[in-house]
Amino acid sequence: MMLKNKKNQIISLRILFLGVIYLVICCFIFFFIASVVIDLVFDGKVNLTREVIIDIIAASTITGAAGGLGSWIFAKIDERKAQKSPPSNP
């Protein structure tokens, strides 16, 4: 199976939302695992109350949205730069 070149992919709002959702889910999993490990190391037991889960959801939403939006903005900047500059001959 050959891989396709996706360099000419248009950066759209759909990509933005998919990136944000992906990062929120990844951050939630990471923060959840980190919280469990930290509780086990320092307390010897896992403390998963409603407040802890809400804090993890809030932190993962903020970091996922910031990371997704930042990467989308940089991709848009690169897309516009690529449209303005003429291709160079190798």
C-alpha contacts under 8 A as a table, 3 or more apart, distances in Angstrom:
res1	aa1	res2	aa2	distance
5	N	8	N	7.68
6	K	9	Q	5.39
10	I	79	E	7.96
11	I	15	I	6.36
11	I	16	L	7.92
11	I	72	W	7.59
11	I	75	A	7.01
11	I	76	K	6.42
11	I	79	E	7.64
12	S	15	I	5.36
12	S	16	L	6.61
13	L	16	L	4.84
13	L	17	F	6.27
14	R	17	F	5.26
14	R	18	L	6.14
15	I	18	L	5.12
15	I	19	G	5.96
15	I	72	W	7.83
16	L	19	G	5.17
16	L	20	V	6.17
16	L	68	G	6.51
16	L	69	L	6.71
16	L	72	W	5.91
17	F	20	V	5.11
17	F	21	I	6.10
17	F	68	G	7.90
18	L	21	I	5.17
18	L	22	Y	6.02
19	G	22	Y	5.10
19	G	23	L	6.12
19	G	68	G	5.28
20	V	23	L	5.19
20	V	24	V	6.06
20	V	64	G	5.49
20	V	65	A	5.24
20	V	67	G	7.31
20	V	68	G	4.52
20	V	69	L	7.05
21	I	24	V	5.14
21	I	25	I	6.23
21	I	64	G	7.20
21	I	65	A	7.97
22	Y	25	I	5.31
22	Y	26	C	6.20
22	Y	64	G	7.69
23	L	26	C	5.01
23	L	27	C	5.89
23	L	60	S	7.96
23	L	63	T	7.78
23	L	64	G	4.52
23	L	65	A	7.46
23	L	67	G	7.23
23	L	68	G	6.66
24	V	27	C	5.15
24	V	28	F	6.00
24	V	60	S	5.24
24	V	61	T	5.30
24	V	62	I	7.97
24	V	63	T	7.10
24	V	64	G	4.23
24	V	65	A	6.98
25	I	28	F	5.07
25	I	29	I	6.30
25	I	60	S	7.43
25	I	64	G	7.84
26	C	29	I	5.26
26	C	30	F	6.20
27	C	30	F	5.01
27	C	31	F	5.92
27	C	60	S	4.92
27	C	61	T	7.91
27	C	63	T	7.23
27	C	64	G	6.57
28	F	31	F	5.25
28	F	32	F	5.91
28	F	56	I	6.39
28	F	57	I	6.35
28	F	59	A	7.90
28	F	60	S	5.02
28	F	61	T	7.91
29	I	32	F	5.13
29	I	33	I	6.16
30	F	33	I	5.28
30	F	34	A	6.03
31	F	34	A	4.94
31	F	35	S	5.95
31	F	56	I	6.22
31	F	60	S	7.25
32	F	35	S	5.17
32	F	36	V	6.30
32	F	56	I	6.62
33	I	36	V	5.16
33	I	37	V	6.14
34	A	37	V	5.15
34	A	38	I	6.01
35	S	38	I	5.21
35	S	39	D	6.09
36	V	39	D	5.19
36	V	40	L	6.15
36	V	46	V	5.84
36	V	47	N	7.50
36	V	48	L	8.00
37	V	40	L	5.08
37	V	41	V	6.10
38	I	41	V	5.17
38	I	42	F	6.10
39	D	42	F	5.45
39	D	43	D	5.33
39	D	44	G	6.51
39	D	45	K	6.10
39	D	46	V	5.40
39	D	47	N	6.66
40	L	43	D	5.53
40	L	44	G	4.34
40	L	45	K	5.04
40	L	46	V	5.83
41	V	44	G	5.82
43	D	46	V	7.66
47	N	52	V	7.84
48	L	51	E	8.00
48	L	52	V	5.87
48	L	53	I	6.66
49	T	52	V	5.29
49	T	53	I	6.44
50	R	53	I	5.19
50	R	54	I	6.14
51	E	54	I	5.09
51	E	55	D	6.09
52	V	55	D	5.06
52	V	56	I	6.19
53	I	56	I	5.05
53	I	57	I	6.15
54	I	57	I	5.04
54	I	58	A	6.07
55	D	58	A	5.10
55	D	59	A	6.07
56	I	59	A	5.20
56	I	60	S	6.02
57	I	60	S	5.24
57	I	61	T	6.02
58	A	61	T	5.18
58	A	62	I	6.22
59	A	62	I	5.24
59	A	63	T	6.14
60	S	63	T	5.22
60	S	64	G	5.71
61	T	64	G	5.16
61	T	65	A	5.91
62	I	65	A	5.32
62	I	66	A	6.10
63	T	66	A	5.15
63	T	67	G	5.94
64	G	67	G	5.21
64	G	68	G	5.87
65	A	68	G	5.19
65	A	69	L	5.89
66	A	69	L	5.29
66	A	70	G	5.96
67	G	70	G	5.13
67	G	71	S	6.11
68	G	71	S	5.31
68	G	72	W	6.09
69	L	72	W	5.07
69	L	73	I	6.12
70	G	73	I	5.17
70	G	74	F	6.30
71	S	74	F	5.18
71	S	75	A	6.11
72	W	75	A	5.03
72	W	76	K	6.15
73	I	76	K	5.08
73	I	77	I	6.23
74	F	77	I	5.01
74	F	78	D	6.19
75	A	78	D	5.07
75	A	79	E	6.06
76	K	79	E	4.95
76	K	80	R	6.24
77	I	80	R	5.25
77	I	81	K	6.21
78	D	81	K	5.03
78	D	82	A	6.08
79	E	82	A	5.14
79	E	83	Q	6.36
80	R	83	Q	5.10
80	R	84	K	6.34
81	K	84	K	5.21
81	K	85	S	6.26
82	A	85	S	5.54
82	A	86	P	7.74
83	Q	86	P	7.53
